[in-house]
Amino acid sequence: MSGSAAGMPSGMTTASAIAREHHWFTEPTEPAKKSYVAWLLIAQLVFFIALLGPAIVGIGIKIQSLVAAGVIPENGATGAAAILGGVGALFATIANVVFGRVSDRTTSRWGRRRIWIVLGTVIMTVAFLIMALAPSLLVATIGWAFAQLGANMTLAPFIATIADQVPKFQRGTITAALGIAQNVGILGGTYVAQFFVNDLVIMFVAPSVLAIVAMVVFAIVLPDQVLPTKPPRASLRDWWETFWVSPVQHPDYALAWWSRFLITFASFGFTAFRYFYLLNHVGVAEPDIPAVISTSVLIYTVGLVVVSIIAGRLSDRLGRRKVFVWASTVMFAAGTVGLIFVQDITAFYVLEAFLGIAYGMYVGVDLALVVDVLPNPDDSGKDLGVFNIANALPQTFAPLIGGLIVYIGSENGNNYGLWFSICGVLALIGAVVIFPIKSVK
């Protein structure tokens, strides 16, 4: 990213060209402060309990409450969930990229990241209250959209602090712990939502209030960077480029982006259809499916937690990232194809453990690899926001494409063999694209 604006007339350099000439910050070389690391993990855990409880359980319960009130017809619940989820995903994707860039350019004396981390959590909490009390699908959708906007206003600068504060030799360990906190938060959010299933306001709002407290404390202990001077005013083209990192100029970043996109696609290619896979392919009785899913997620998470700790520490000790990422992605591809051959619940649990181990190795190292290949320390928030698109897009496209293949692509509407084969091949390609990355061992 360094270099001059060669060939441009004097006085006509753009903001992006000027930004390439200046590097206000360098990569950290000292170990991250223990207080920062501790509250990074605590805040991540509490935040994901607050966010994922409504996302995984609360949306369905809210829609069912609107059905019971006669606001949504009984046969319209699935369509309502698709509308609400799709709008939320759009707001999440845009907000993550935009507020990553905004935090990079923030000149507050309080630092680049603090204000957005706290403000986003407050907006998310208010939006959850609107959603919990919403009398219609329209208001609930608006609430969820602003909840996603606030959540990603927080997450983009929150994750960018890793690039700001954590040196390379420590990133594997810390990002592995962060992945554990996120996945334990997912479990916690599910249980909290189930416990307060009859009180939507408490379910949606109470954990989010705790998230505000956690993020305020994190913001206080965060040794946030302060821009030494005001950046040049961004042009319309600069803001458009907020959603873009050149794959030609930064091929390692592009390859890492595609690897994340492909494994996420494969992962959501399964989770989006897990309920009906268990019902139609494995033959689980419908009343037993929720319990089977809860047990399988628990098994998956235990495997993920144990392996991610080991992988993150080994990656830091060996100074290597690629071998862990491509090996875990190959394992995940194999596990995805293995779903085709599952015939009973026991085999399903065993395979979930295998997938958890594979994804745990991936989670333990991948974010560290991504931070290692970021093009410019000054733009880490923006670049991590662009990278998050590789997480968001598959969550939208995998269910749509999978629905066509699984339900339309066969006479009995149960074409999981073809679909999981496609997902496995895509994950395998995600492993292959890691090999050409040159800037990381």
Phi, psi and chi 1 to 4 in degrees:
 res  aa     phi    psi   chi1   chi2   chi3   chi4
   1 MET       -  -15.2  -67.4  -75.1  -72.1      -
   2 SER   -78.5  161.3   61.9      -      -      -
   3 GLY   136.1  170.8      -      -      -      -
   4 SER  -100.4  165.5   63.0      -      -      -
   5 ALA   -85.0   68.3      -      -      -      -
   6 ALA   -64.1  138.9      -      -      -      -
   7 GLY    87.5   -5.9      -      -      -      -
   8 MET   -94.8  137.5  -70.8 -172.1  177.1      -
   9 PRO   -62.3  148.9  -18.2   29.0      -      -
  10 SER   -57.9  134.6  176.5      -      -      -
  11 GLY    86.3   -1.8      -      -      -      -
  12 MET  -119.3   17.6  -64.9 -175.2   63.9      -
  13 THR   -70.8  143.3   54.5      -      -      -
  14 THR   -86.2  167.7   64.6      -      -      -
  15 ALA   -60.3  -38.6      -      -      -      -
  16 SER   -66.5  -36.3   58.3      -      -      -
  17 ALA   -67.0  -41.6      -      -      -      -
  18 ILE   -63.7  -40.9  -66.0  171.8      -      -
  19 ALA   -60.2  -33.4      -      -      -      -
  20 ARG   -70.9  -22.4  -75.7 -165.9  -69.8  -89.0
  21 GLU   -79.5  -22.4  -66.6  177.4   -6.3      -
  22 HIS  -116.2  136.3  -63.6  -75.9      -      -
  23 HIS  -123.9   97.9  -69.3  -89.8      -      -
  24 TRP   -71.9  -26.6  -57.0  121.5      -      -
  25 PHE  -126.9  149.9  -55.2  107.3      -      -
  26 THR  -114.3  163.1   58.4      -      -      -
  27 GLU   -63.5  140.3  -73.7 -163.1    4.5      -
  28 PRO   -65.9  147.1   23.2  -32.5      -      -
  29 THR  -121.3  -15.3   55.8      -      -      -
  30 GLU   -95.1  149.6  -62.2  -64.9  -37.1      -
  31 PRO   -56.2  143.2  -24.3   33.8      -      -
  32 ALA   -64.0  146.8      -      -      -      -
  33 LYS   -62.4  140.2  -69.6 -174.6  176.3 -178.9
  34 LYS   -62.0  -37.1  -68.3 -178.5  178.8  179.2
  35 SER   -65.1  -38.4   58.4      -      -      -
  36 TYR   -63.2  -47.2  160.0   78.1      -      -
  37 VAL   -63.1  -44.7  174.3      -      -      -
  38 ALA   -60.6  -46.8      -      -      -      -
  39 TRP   -79.0  -22.8  -81.7  100.6      -      -
  40 LEU   -59.3  -45.8  177.7   78.5      -      -
  41 LEU   -73.2  -41.6  -58.1  179.5      -      -
  42 ILE   -63.2  -46.8  -66.6  169.6      -      -
  43 ALA   -63.5  -40.2      -      -      -      -
  44 GLN   -60.5  -45.4  172.8   91.7  -26.9      -
  45 LEU   -61.6  -52.3  173.3   63.8      -      -
  46 VAL   -65.3  -40.0  176.9      -      -      -
  47 PHE   -62.6  -42.6 -173.6   86.3      -      -
  48 PHE   -75.7  -26.8  -89.6   88.2      -      -
  49 ILE   -62.3  -43.7  -70.7  174.1      -      -
  50 ALA   -66.6  -39.2      -      -      -      -
  51 LEU   -82.1  -41.8  177.7   61.0      -      -
  52 LEU   -83.6  -23.4  -90.3  -59.6      -      -
  53 GLY   -58.7  -54.3      -      -      -      -
  54 PRO   -60.6  -38.1  -27.2   35.6      -      -
  55 ALA   -67.1  -44.2      -      -      -      -
  56 ILE   -83.9  -42.3  -64.8  173.5      -      -
  57 VAL  -114.1  -42.2  179.8      -      -      -
  58 GLY   -62.5  -38.9      -      -      -      -
  59 ILE   -59.5  -47.5  -73.1  176.8      -      -
  60 GLY   -60.8  -42.3      -      -      -      -
  61 ILE   -66.2  -40.3  -65.0  172.9      -      -
  62 LYS   -63.3  -44.2  179.6   62.1 -174.4 -180.0
  63 ILE   -63.8  -41.3  -70.9  174.4      -      -
  64 GLN   -63.8  -34.3  -73.9  -58.4  115.6      -
  65 SER   -66.6  -35.5   72.3      -      -      -
  66 LEU   -71.2  -33.1  -66.6  175.2      -      -
  67 VAL   -65.1  -45.1  170.4      -      -      -
  68 ALA   -63.6  -30.7      -      -      -      -
  69 ALA   -81.7   -3.5      -      -      -      -
  70 GLY    81.5    8.3      -      -      -      -
  71 VAL   -77.1  -35.0  177.1      -      -      -
  72 ILE  -118.2  133.0  -61.4  173.9      -      -
  73 PRO   -65.5  153.7   20.8  -30.9      -      -
  74 GLU   -58.2  -36.7  -71.3 -171.7   11.4      -
  75 ASN   -84.0    5.0   61.4   -5.6      -      -
  76 GLY  -104.7    4.0      -      -      -      -
  77 ALA   -64.1  -43.2      -      -      -      -
  78 THR   -64.3  -43.8  -58.7      -      -      -
  79 GLY   -63.7  -37.7      -      -      -      -
  80 ALA   -64.1  -41.9      -      -      -      -
  81 ALA   -63.5  -38.4      -      -      -      -
  82 ALA   -65.8  -42.4      -      -      -      -
  83 ILE   -63.0  -50.6  -68.3  170.2      -      -
  84 LEU   -61.7  -45.4 -165.1  148.4      -      -
  85 GLY   -66.9  -40.0      -      -      -      -
  86 GLY   -65.3  -44.2      -      -      -      -
  87 VAL   -63.9  -41.8  172.0      -      -      -
  88 GLY   -62.6  -41.1      -      -      -      -
  89 ALA   -63.8  -38.1      -      -      -      -
  90 LEU   -62.9  -47.9  175.5   64.1      -      -
  91 PHE   -63.6  -38.0  -88.6   70.7      -      -
  92 ALA   -63.7  -44.7      -      -      -      -
  93 THR   -63.6  -48.6  -58.0      -      -      -
  94 ILE   -65.8  -45.3  -65.4  173.6      -      -
  95 ALA   -63.7  -38.3      -      -      -      -
  96 ASN   -62.3  -43.7 -161.6  -77.9      -      -
  97 VAL   -71.1  -48.1 -179.1      -      -      -
  98 VAL   -62.8  -46.5  168.4      -      -      -
  99 PHE   -78.5  -19.5  -74.8  101.9      -      -
 100 GLY   -62.9  -45.2      -      -      -      -
 101 ARG   -67.9  -43.1  178.0   64.5  176.2  -90.4
 102 VAL   -60.1  -42.7  168.3      -      -      -
 103 SER   -66.8  -33.3   72.6      -      -      -
 104 ASP   -59.6  -34.0  -72.1  -23.0      -      -
 105 ARG  -100.8    2.4  -61.0  174.4   58.9   85.1
 106 THR   -70.7  131.1  -63.4      -      -      -
 107 THR  -108.5   13.5   56.3      -      -      -
 108 SER   -58.3  146.3  167.5      -      -      -
 109 ARG   -68.4  -12.6   63.6 -170.4  178.7   91.6
 110 TRP   -84.8   -4.6  -61.0  104.7      -      -
 111 GLY   112.6  174.0      -      -      -      -
 112 ARG   -79.7  -31.5  -62.8 -162.9  -67.0  169.1
 113 ARG  -106.6  -32.2  -44.5  -65.2 -173.7 -167.7
 114 ARG   -53.4  -52.6  -76.8 -166.7  180.0  105.2
 115 ILE   -60.1  -37.8 -176.1  173.3      -      -
 116 TRP   -75.6  -34.5  -54.7  111.0      -      -
 117 ILE   -61.7  -45.1  -71.3  171.5      -      -
 118 VAL   -76.7  -46.7  175.8      -      -      -
 119 LEU   -60.6  -41.4  179.9   60.7      -      -
 120 GLY   -61.8  -39.8      -      -      -      -
 121 THR   -67.4  -37.4  -46.6      -      -      -
 122 VAL   -64.2  -45.4  172.2      -      -      -
 123 ILE   -60.7  -42.9  -68.9  173.5      -      -
 124 MET   -58.0  -42.2  179.9 -177.8   77.1      -
 125 THR   -66.0  -45.8  -56.6      -      -      -
 126 VAL   -62.2  -40.9  173.9      -      -      -
 127 ALA   -64.6  -37.2      -      -      -      -
 128 PHE   -64.4  -36.9  -84.0  155.2      -      -
 129 LEU   -63.6  -43.8  178.9   61.3      -      -
 130 ILE   -59.0  -43.7  -66.2  171.5      -      -
 131 MET   -65.3  -42.5 -170.3  176.0  177.2      -
 132 ALA   -63.3  -35.6      -      -      -      -
 133 LEU   -95.0   -0.3  -60.8  175.2      -      -
 134 ALA   -58.4  129.4      -      -      -      -
 135 PRO   -88.3   -4.0   32.0  -33.1      -      -
 136 SER  -148.2  166.3   66.0      -      -      -
 137 LEU   -64.3  -37.7  176.2   61.7      -      -
 138 LEU   -60.2  -49.0  174.6   61.5      -      -
 139 VAL   -67.0  -39.1  176.9      -      -      -
 140 ALA   -63.4  -39.7      -      -      -      -
 141 THR   -66.3  -41.0  -58.8      -      -      -
 142 ILE   -61.8  -43.7  -68.2  171.3      -      -
 143 GLY   -60.2  -44.5      -      -      -      -
 144 TRP   -68.1  -36.5 -177.9 -119.8      -      -
 145 ALA   -62.1  -45.4      -      -      -      -
 146 PHE   -73.4  -27.6  -83.5   91.9      -      -
 147 ALA   -64.7  -42.2      -      -      -      -
 148 GLN   -68.3  -37.4  -73.9  -65.5  -43.8      -
 149 LEU   -60.8  -48.9 -175.3  148.1      -      -
 150 GLY   -64.3  -42.2      -      -      -      -
 151 ALA   -60.5  -41.4      -      -      -      -
 152 ASN   -82.8  -21.8  -75.5  -85.1      -      -
 153 MET   -61.0  -33.5 -176.6 -172.8  -65.2      -
 154 THR   -79.3  -48.5  -67.5      -      -      -
 155 LEU   -65.7  -39.0  -77.1  171.7      -      -
 156 ALA   -60.2  -54.0      -      -      -      -
 157 PRO   -70.9  -28.5   21.1  -30.9      -      -
 158 PHE   -61.3  -49.8  179.7   79.8      -      -
 159 ILE   -68.5  -33.2  -63.1  -61.2      -      -
 160 ALA   -63.6  -22.2      -      -      -      -
 161 THR   -63.9  -21.4   64.6      -      -      -
 162 ILE   -64.7  -45.7  -63.3  172.2      -      -
 163 ALA   -63.7  -33.4      -      -      -      -
 164 ASP   -72.6  -37.4  -62.2  -16.7      -      -
 165 GLN  -114.3  -21.3  -52.3  -67.1  -26.2      -
 166 VAL  -107.8  123.3 -178.3      -      -      -
 167 PRO   -73.4  162.7   27.7  -34.6      -      -
 168 LYS   -56.2  -40.9  -79.3 -172.9  176.5 -178.1
 169 PHE   -71.0   -6.2   62.0   82.1      -      -
 170 GLN  -116.5   -7.6 -153.7  178.1   11.5      -
 171 ARG   -67.5  -38.3  -77.4  177.1 -170.3  159.9
 172 GLY   -60.7  -46.4      -      -      -      -
 173 THR   -63.4  -45.4  -59.0      -      -      -
 174 ILE   -73.3  -41.5  -69.5  177.4      -      -
 175 THR   -68.9  -30.3   57.4      -      -      -
 176 ALA   -64.3  -45.3      -      -      -      -
 177 ALA   -63.6  -35.9      -      -      -      -
 178 LEU   -66.0  -40.8 -158.4   66.2      -      -
 179 GLY   -62.8  -37.7      -      -      -      -
 180 ILE   -63.8  -46.3  -69.0  169.9      -      -
 181 ALA   -59.0  -39.7      -      -      -      -
 182 GLN   -64.7  -46.8  175.8  177.0  -32.8      -
 183 ASN   -72.7  -33.6  -77.9  -84.6      -      -
 184 VAL   -67.4  -35.3  172.8      -      -      -
 185 GLY   -62.0  -37.2      -      -      -      -
 186 ILE   -61.4  -46.1  -68.4  171.3      -      -
 187 LEU   -61.1  -46.7  -92.2 -179.1      -      -
 188 GLY   -61.2  -41.9      -      -      -      -
 189 GLY   -61.6  -38.3      -      -      -      -
 190 THR   -63.9  -45.3  -57.3      -      -      -
 191 TYR   -68.8  -39.1  -74.1  120.7      -      -
 192 VAL   -61.6  -45.3  167.5      -      -      -
 193 ALA   -61.7  -40.6      -      -      -      -
 194 GLN   -67.2  -35.7  -70.3  175.0   -9.6      -
 195 PHE   -68.3  -37.2 -171.2   75.4      -      -
 196 PHE  -106.1   35.3  -66.6  108.3      -      -
 197 VAL   -60.8  -25.5   67.8      -      -      -
 198 ASN   -96.3    4.4  -65.0  -43.3      -      -
 199 ASP  -137.4   92.7 -165.8  -34.8      -      -
 200 LEU   -64.7  -34.9  -72.8  179.7      -      -
 201 VAL   -63.7  -46.5  172.4      -      -      -
 202 ILE   -65.2  -43.6  -65.9  178.7      -      -
 203 MET   -57.7  -46.0  178.6 -159.9  -62.0      -
 204 PHE   -81.1  -38.3  -81.6   85.7      -      -
 205 VAL   -98.9  -42.1  179.1      -      -      -
 206 ALA   -58.1  -49.6      -      -      -      -
 207 PRO   -62.8  -30.8  -22.0   34.8      -      -
 208 SER   -70.7  -33.5 -162.5      -      -      -
 209 VAL   -63.1  -41.7  170.9      -      -      -
 210 LEU   -63.7  -34.4  -66.0  178.1      -      -
 211 ALA   -64.2  -37.1      -      -      -      -
 212 ILE   -60.3  -46.0  -67.6  175.4      -      -
 213 VAL   -59.9  -45.5  175.0      -      -      -
 214 ALA   -63.4  -41.5      -      -      -      -
 215 MET   -71.4  -32.7  -74.1  -60.9  179.2      -
 216 VAL   -63.8  -45.7  167.1      -      -      -
 217 VAL   -63.2  -42.9  176.9      -      -      -
 218 PHE   -59.1  -43.3  173.5   73.7      -      -
 219 ALA   -62.8  -33.9      -      -      -      -
 220 ILE   -69.3  -42.4  -68.5  171.3      -      -
 221 VAL   -83.8  -13.7  -57.5      -      -      -
 222 LEU   -67.8  121.6  172.1   65.5      -      -
 223 PRO   -80.2   70.0   27.6  -30.9      -      -
 224 ASP   -67.2  144.8 -157.8    3.5      -      -
 225 GLN   -79.1  144.8  -61.0  170.2  -31.2      -
 226 VAL  -115.8  126.2  177.7      -      -      -
 227 LEU   -62.3  131.3  -82.5  175.0      -      -
 228 PRO   -72.9  -17.3   26.0  -33.9      -      -
 229 THR  -155.0  160.9 -174.0      -      -      -
 230 LYS   -72.6  128.4 -173.7  176.8  180.0  178.8
 231 PRO   -65.5  157.7  -14.9   27.7      -      -
 232 PRO   -60.0  148.6  -18.5   29.8      -      -
 233 ARG   -62.6  130.5 -175.5  175.4  179.7  178.1
 234 ALA   -78.3  137.0      -      -      -      -
 235 SER   -84.7  173.6   66.7      -      -      -
 236 LEU   -59.7  -38.4 -142.2   62.6      -      -
 237 ARG   -65.5  -38.7  177.7  178.8  177.0 -179.4
 238 ASP   -61.5  -42.2  -66.1  -36.3      -      -
 239 TRP   -69.3  -34.8  -79.0  109.7      -      -
 240 TRP   -62.6  -39.8  173.0 -107.0      -      -
 241 GLU   -72.4   -6.7  -70.6  177.0   -9.3      -
 242 THR   -57.0  -31.0  -66.6      -      -      -
 243 PHE   -93.4   16.6  -65.9   86.8      -      -
 244 TRP  -145.0  135.4  174.1 -101.9      -      -
 245 VAL  -125.7  123.5  174.1      -      -      -
 246 SER   -62.5  120.5  170.9      -      -      -
 247 PRO   -70.8  -20.9   25.3  -33.3      -      -
 248 VAL   -74.5  -45.9  175.9      -      -      -
 249 GLN   -75.2  -28.6  -65.6  179.7   13.2      -
 250 HIS  -132.5   70.0  -51.5  -71.2      -      -
 251 PRO   -65.0  -34.2   22.0  -32.8      -      -
 252 ASP   -63.0  -42.6  -73.3   -6.8      -      -
 253 TYR   -61.2  -44.7  176.3   94.4      -      -
 254 ALA   -62.7  -41.2      -      -      -      -
 255 LEU   -65.9  -41.3  -69.1  167.8      -      -
 256 ALA   -63.6  -37.9      -      -      -      -
 257 TRP   -60.0  -47.5 -167.6   98.4      -      -
 258 TRP   -68.8  -33.4  -84.0  109.2      -      -
 259 SER   -62.7  -45.5  176.8      -      -      -
 260 ARG   -63.8  -43.1  173.1   69.9   69.2   87.0
 261 PHE   -57.6  -45.4  178.5   94.0      -      -
 262 LEU   -71.9  -40.5  -68.8  168.0      -      -
 263 ILE   -72.4  -32.7 -168.6  172.9      -      -
 264 THR   -68.0  -38.6  -55.7      -      -      -
 265 PHE   -59.9  -46.6 -171.5   98.6      -      -
 266 ALA   -62.9  -40.1      -      -      -      -
 267 SER   -64.5  -48.6  176.6      -      -      -
 268 PHE   -74.0  -20.9  -85.8   84.2      -      -
 269 GLY   -62.2  -25.5      -      -      -      -
 270 PHE   -92.6  -52.1  165.4   56.2      -      -
 271 THR   -62.5  -31.3   56.7      -      -      -
 272 ALA   -65.0  -23.6      -      -      -      -
 273 PHE  -119.8   14.7  -58.5  100.9      -      -
 274 ARG   -58.3  -44.0  175.8  158.5   39.7 -165.3
 275 TYR   -58.7  -51.1 -174.2   97.9      -      -
 276 PHE   -76.3  -25.2  -62.2  102.2      -      -
 277 TYR   -63.2  -45.9  163.9   79.5      -      -
 278 LEU   -65.0  -37.7  -70.9  170.2      -      -
 279 LEU   -71.2  -48.7  179.2   66.4      -      -
 280 ASN   -94.6  -31.7  -61.2  -38.5      -      -
 281 HIS   -95.8  -47.5 -177.2   85.6      -      -
 282 VAL   -83.7  -27.4 -177.5      -      -      -
 283 GLY    86.0   29.5      -      -      -      -
 284 VAL   -77.2  137.0  179.3      -      -      -
 285 ALA   -63.3  140.4      -      -      -      -
 286 GLU   -55.8  -42.2 -170.5  167.0   -0.4      -
 287 PRO   -63.8  -21.7  -22.1   34.1      -      -
 288 ASP   -89.8  -10.7  -62.3  -27.1      -      -
 289 ILE   -62.6  -45.7  -68.8  176.3      -      -
 290 PRO   -56.6  -41.1  -27.2   36.5      -      -
 291 ALA   -67.8  -39.1      -      -      -      -
 292 VAL   -63.8  -42.3  171.2      -      -      -
 293 ILE   -64.2  -45.0  -69.7  176.1      -      -
 294 SER   -59.8  -43.7  -63.5      -      -      -
 295 THR   -65.8  -42.0  -57.7      -      -      -
 296 SER   -66.5  -38.5   68.1      -      -      -
 297 VAL   -65.7  -37.6  171.3      -      -      -
 298 LEU   -63.5  -45.8  179.4   61.3      -      -
 299 ILE   -61.5  -45.0  -67.9  170.4      -      -
 300 TYR   -58.4  -44.6  178.0   94.2      -      -
 301 THR   -68.6  -39.2  -56.4      -      -      -
 302 VAL   -61.6  -46.3  169.3      -      -      -
 303 GLY   -61.3  -42.1      -      -      -      -
 304 LEU   -61.5  -46.4 -178.2  148.3      -      -
 305 VAL   -62.3  -48.7  166.5      -      -      -
 306 VAL   -62.3  -48.0  173.0      -      -      -
 307 VAL   -72.4  -36.6  173.9      -      -      -
 308 SER   -64.2  -36.7   62.1      -      -      -
 309 ILE   -60.8  -48.9  -65.6  173.0      -      -
 310 ILE   -64.0  -45.8  -62.8  170.6      -      -
 311 ALA   -63.6  -43.0      -      -      -      -
 312 GLY   -62.7  -44.5      -      -      -      -
 313 ARG   -68.7  -41.4  -70.3 -178.8  177.5  176.1
 314 LEU   -63.2  -40.4  -87.3  176.8      -      -
 315 SER   -60.9  -42.9  174.0      -      -      -
 316 ASP   -66.5  -42.3  -77.7  -16.0      -      -
 317 ARG   -67.4  -39.9 -176.1  169.4  -64.1 -179.5
 318 LEU   -85.3  -15.4  -61.4  174.2      -      -
 319 GLY    69.5   29.8      -      -      -      -
 320 ARG  -129.6  143.1  -65.6 -177.6  178.4  -84.6
 321 ARG  -121.5  -46.6  -48.7  -75.6 -167.1 -145.8
 322 LYS   -57.7  -43.0  -71.5  166.1   57.9  174.5
 323 VAL   -60.9  -37.2   62.2      -      -      -
 324 PHE   -70.8  -39.5  -67.9   95.0      -      -
 325 VAL   -69.8  -49.2  175.7      -      -      -
 326 TRP   -69.8  -35.9   69.4 -105.8      -      -
 327 ALA   -65.0  -42.4      -      -      -      -
 328 SER   -66.8  -35.7   62.4      -      -      -
 329 THR   -70.0  -37.2  -50.5      -      -      -
 330 VAL   -62.5  -43.8  168.4      -      -      -
 331 MET   -61.4  -42.1  -70.6  174.1   61.3      -
 332 PHE   -65.6  -37.5 -162.8   85.2      -      -
 333 ALA   -61.7  -44.8      -      -      -      -
 334 ALA   -62.8  -42.3      -      -      -      -
 335 GLY   -64.5  -36.4      -      -      -      -
 336 THR   -64.6  -44.9  -58.5      -      -      -
 337 VAL   -65.2  -34.4  174.5      -      -      -
 338 GLY   -60.8  -23.7      -      -      -      -
 339 LEU   -58.8  -27.1  -70.0  165.1      -      -
 340 ILE   -62.2  -31.9  -60.1  169.0      -      -
 341 PHE   -98.2    1.5  -54.8  101.0      -      -
 342 VAL   -71.8  131.8  168.4      -      -      -
 343 GLN  -121.8  -11.6  -61.5  -64.6  -35.2      -
 344 ASP  -149.1  172.1   54.6   52.3      -      -
 345 ILE   -65.4  -39.6  -65.5  176.0      -      -
 346 THR   -59.7  -47.2  -58.9      -      -      -
 347 ALA   -62.9  -35.8      -      -      -      -
 348 PHE   -63.7  -43.3  177.4   66.4      -      -
 349 TYR   -63.1  -41.0  -73.0  156.2      -      -
 350 VAL   -62.7  -43.8  170.8      -      -      -
 351 LEU   -67.3  -36.4 -165.3   57.2      -      -
 352 GLU   -61.9  -38.5  -79.9  -81.8   42.0      -
 353 ALA   -62.6  -42.5      -      -      -      -
 354 PHE   -63.1  -44.3 -179.7   81.8      -      -
 355 LEU   -64.8  -36.9  -72.7  168.8      -      -
 356 GLY   -64.2  -40.5      -      -      -      -
 357 ILE   -63.7  -45.4  -70.0  169.2      -      -
 358 ALA   -61.7  -47.7      -      -      -      -
 359 TYR   -72.2  -27.7 -153.6   70.3      -      -
 360 GLY   -64.0  -42.5      -      -      -      -
 361 MET   -62.1  -38.5 -172.9 -172.2  -57.9      -
 362 TYR   -66.5  -50.3 -177.5   86.1      -      -
 363 VAL   -60.3  -35.6  165.7      -      -      -
 364 GLY   -66.2  -19.9      -      -      -      -
 365 VAL  -128.7  -30.7  179.1      -      -      -
 366 ASP   -59.9  -45.4  179.6   65.5      -      -
 367 LEU   -63.1  -35.5 -177.3   55.6      -      -
 368 ALA   -63.2  -41.3      -      -      -      -
 369 LEU   -62.6  -42.6 -178.3  146.0      -      -
 370 VAL   -61.5  -46.0  171.2      -      -      -
 371 VAL   -62.8  -35.7  175.0      -      -      -
 372 ASP   -63.2  -30.5  -72.9   -9.6      -      -
 373 VAL  -102.0    9.7  -60.0      -      -      -
 374 LEU   -60.9  137.6  -69.5  179.1      -      -
 375 PRO   -65.8  -36.6  -24.1   34.3      -      -
 376 ASN  -151.2  123.9 -176.7   -7.3      -      -
 377 PRO   -57.1  -29.0  -23.0   32.9      -      -
 378 ASP   -68.3  -26.2  -65.4   -4.9      -      -
 379 ASP  -113.2   26.2  -66.0  -30.4      -      -
 380 SER   -62.5  -37.1   56.9      -      -      -
 381 GLY   -62.8  -46.9      -      -      -      -
 382 LYS   -63.5  -46.2 -173.3  -89.9  -75.4 -171.4
 383 ASP   -67.7  -35.7  -66.5  -21.3      -      -
 384 LEU   -70.1  -31.1  -77.0  167.3      -      -
 385 GLY   -65.0  -43.6      -      -      -      -
 386 VAL   -61.1  -39.7  173.0      -      -      -
 387 PHE   -64.3  -32.9 -161.2   86.9      -      -
 388 ASN   -65.0  -19.9 -170.5   61.8      -      -
 389 ILE   -60.2  -31.2  -64.4  173.6      -      -
 390 ALA   -66.6  -20.3      -      -      -      -
 391 ASN   -86.1  -37.9  -74.6  -33.6      -      -
 392 ALA   -78.0  -45.7      -      -      -      -
 393 LEU   -60.3  -43.8  -71.2 -178.0      -      -
 394 PRO   -62.2  -28.9  -23.4   34.5      -      -
 395 GLN   -67.0  -23.2  -63.8  179.2   41.7      -
 396 THR   -89.5  -46.0  -59.6      -      -      -
 397 PHE   -82.5  -33.7  -71.4  115.8      -      -
 398 ALA   -59.5  -48.0      -      -      -      -
 399 PRO   -63.7  -36.8  -23.2   35.0      -      -
 400 LEU   -66.4  -49.2  -68.2  175.3      -      -
 401 ILE   -68.1  -42.8  -62.5  171.7      -      -
 402 GLY   -61.5  -37.8      -      -      -      -
 403 GLY   -61.3  -40.2      -      -      -      -
 404 LEU   -64.1  -43.4  -68.5  173.4      -      -
 405 ILE   -74.7  -43.6  -67.1  172.9      -      -
 406 VAL   -72.1  -44.8  171.6      -      -      -
 407 TYR   -95.8  -32.1  -62.5  115.0      -      -
 408 ILE   -97.2  -24.0  -60.4  176.9      -      -
 409 GLY   -81.3    5.7      -      -      -      -
 410 SER  -149.6  160.6   65.8      -      -      -
 411 GLU   -67.6  -36.9  -67.5 -177.6    1.2      -
 412 ASN   -95.6    6.8   59.1    1.7      -      -
 413 GLY    63.2   33.2      -      -      -      -
 414 ASN  -139.8   46.1 -170.2   22.6      -      -
 415 ASN   -88.5   54.6 -158.7   -2.9      -      -
 416 TYR   -72.2  -26.2  -69.9  104.0      -      -
 417 GLY   -59.1  -49.5      -      -      -      -
 418 LEU   -66.3  -44.7  175.9   59.3      -      -
 419 TRP   -64.4  -46.9  176.0 -126.4      -      -
 420 PHE   -70.9  -25.7  -69.9  146.8      -      -
 421 SER   -66.2  -43.8  -64.6      -      -      -
 422 ILE   -62.2  -45.8  -68.2  171.6      -      -
 423 CYS   -62.0  -39.6  -70.6      -      -      -
 424 GLY   -64.4  -41.9      -      -      -      -
 425 VAL   -64.2  -42.0  169.8      -      -      -
 426 LEU   -63.1  -41.6  -68.5  176.3      -      -
 427 ALA   -63.7  -38.6      -      -      -      -
 428 LEU   -63.1  -40.2 -168.8   61.1      -      -
 429 ILE   -62.3  -36.7  -65.1  171.6      -      -
 430 GLY   -60.9  -28.8      -      -      -      -
 431 ALA   -75.9  -40.9      -      -      -      -
 432 VAL   -63.4  -39.1  172.1      -      -      -
 433 VAL   -69.9   -9.8  -60.9      -      -      -
 434 ILE   -73.0  -31.5  -69.0  -65.1      -      -
 435 PHE   -57.4  -41.5  -72.7   96.7      -      -
 436 PRO   -73.8   -8.1  -17.1   31.0      -      -
 437 ILE   -61.5  126.8  -66.9  177.2      -      -
 438 LYS  -104.5  -28.0  -63.1  177.5 -179.7  177.6
 439 SER   -81.5   -4.8   60.0      -      -      -
 440 VAL  -128.7  137.6  177.7      -      -      -
 441 LYS   -71.3      -  -71.7 -175.3  178.0 -179.5
